């Protein structure tokens, strides 16, 4: 099967076809990673371009996002399958004011797949909820996602709230999302930045490794 058909179905926001073609591509021996990168993520990039060009509006974004989430449910067991032993506990969420959660879910899935226990707080998460979750769980790592330039200040506020609270364990913070850079991570006092899900896994492993 040519993965461009799946990509096109995602761009059109046709959730049933996207789920069916994702299953078919797996049956035809495309790997979960190839399907994700070459059809789904690249399809979402195209959706973003169409939005920027004024050809797509929020309803089209929502349809594409719903189709992507359906495909991710199909891929989830394969992306999460792994031989690794539990590596650490991580609290994840998209920061306050930001509803974009597809990339964050992907990072959470890949972290689960590499042996992390993930406490996923969802999207639009206020700083104090991150603090509470770390207090309750004793997680060593927090992962923050933001997709809007306007929610970068909420990321900074969350890092400050975590740094200002006396926590049971010393917590490391990693951040990511399209408008985030490693420079921004340094500026706000996060411990690291990852540009995508696989780099996020490598970074998370480094951050929880004993010094
Ligand atoms: Co919106 N949106 N959106 N959107 N949306 C973007 C982000 C945008 C770039 C589109 C555009 O203009 N080209 C633009 C932001 C511009 C900016 O601020 N610079 C934008 C806008 C403007 C908006 C609204 C303001 C639109 C409006 O209402 N006028 C609005 C805001 C709502 C809000 O959040 N308060 C809005 C709404 C939405 C929907 C709700 C309709 C929907 C989200 C649905 C959902 O997530 N459940 C949506 C979507 C789908 C998009 C695009 C098209 C796709 C995002 C996506 O899922 N990408 C997006 C355009 C684009 O990105 N090309 C866009 C696929 C995903 C796998 O990638 O999330 O980047 P990504 O995650 C990557 C990396 O960034 C990284 O790893 C992931 C996997 O590789 N990563 C991390 C992410 N988090 C990480 C954390 C880490 C490490 C790595 O460590 C913890």
Boltz pocket constraint, residues with backbone or C-beta under 6 A from the ligand:
constraints:
  - pocket:
      binder: B
      contacts: [[A, 41], [A, 44], [A, 45], [A, 46], [A, 47], [A, 48], [A, 49], [A, 51], [A, 52], [A, 58], [A, 61], [A, 62], [A, 64], [A, 65], [A, 97], [A, 98], [A, 99], [A, 100], [A, 101], [A, 102], [A, 103], [A, 104], [A, 106], [A, 107], [A, 142], [A, 143], [A, 144], [A, 145], [A, 146], [A, 147], [A, 148], [A, 149], [A, 150], [A, 174], [A, 175], [A, 176], [A, 177], [A, 178], [A, 179], [A, 193], [A, 194], [A, 195], [A, 196], [A, 197], [A, 198], [A, 200]]
      max_distance: 6.0
